Amino acid sequence: MQPSVRRAKIIELLNLRRRDTMQNLADEFGVSWDTIQRDITILELEYPLEITRGNGGGVALPDGYPRPPPPHTPHPAPAGR
C-alpha cells in the first residue's frame, strides 16, 4: 500500500473511531510502529490530531472535528396503488 493511501485510510478510521493507538494502527496496516509514527507526523500538518504519548496513549481527532456524512441510502420506491 502506498504511504499516501495508508494515510488517507488512517484519517478515515479516525473519523469513524475518533481515537486509536499507534500500535493498533500499525498492526492493522501491517507496518511498524515507526511507520505509523511518521504517517501521523505528516498527517498532523493537515489535520488537528491530538496525540497522547506514553502508556495508553494514542492518536485522536478532536471531538469538534466534523464526522463524515453517513453513506447515502436510496429511498425505496413508493408502493404501487
N, C-alpha and C positions, 0 to 999 in steps of 0.2 A: 504494500500500500504506500502510495506517495505521501510524504510528510504533510503536504497541504490538504490532502483528502482526510488524513487522520485527524488533523487539527479541526477541520470542519465537523467531523463526526464527534470529536470531544465536545465542541460547543453544542451540538445537537443533544448529546447525552446530558450535559449540564443544564440545558434548557428544560429537559424533562425531569431530571433527578434533583436539580438545584445544587447538590453537593455530592462529592465523591472523594475518595482518597487517590493519591497519585499511584500507589501500588495497585489498587484495584483497576485503574485505567491501564496501567502497564500490563497487567495480567490479561485484561480483556482484549487489548490490541496486540498482544504477543510481542511486546517490545520491553526494553529495560526501563527501570525507574528513571535513569538518567535521560533517556529519550523523551519520556513524558515530561520531565522537568524542563528540558529545552523547549518542548512544544508549548508548555504553559508560559514560559518566559516570553516566547514570541506572541502568544495569544494575549498576554497582559497588555501589549501595545495597542490592541484593538478593542478589547473588552474589559469591563470593570470587574475583573476577577478578584475574589477575596481568597487569600492564601493563608492557611494556618500551618505553621511549622511544628514539628515535634510529634510525639506520640498522640495519635488520634487526630492529627492534622489532615488537611486536605485542601481541596480547591472548590470554590463555590461561586455561583452568580448571586449577586445581592438580591434580597427579597423584592426590591422595587424594579428589578430588571424585567422588561416585558417578556412574557412567555410567548412561544409561537402560537399562531391561531390553530384551533383544532382542525383536523383534516376535514375537508368538505364532504358531506354525506348528501347524496342526491335525495330529494324528497320523493316518496313513492307517488306514482301516478294515481290520480283520483279513481275511485272505483266506478265502474260503469253503471249507468242508470237502469 
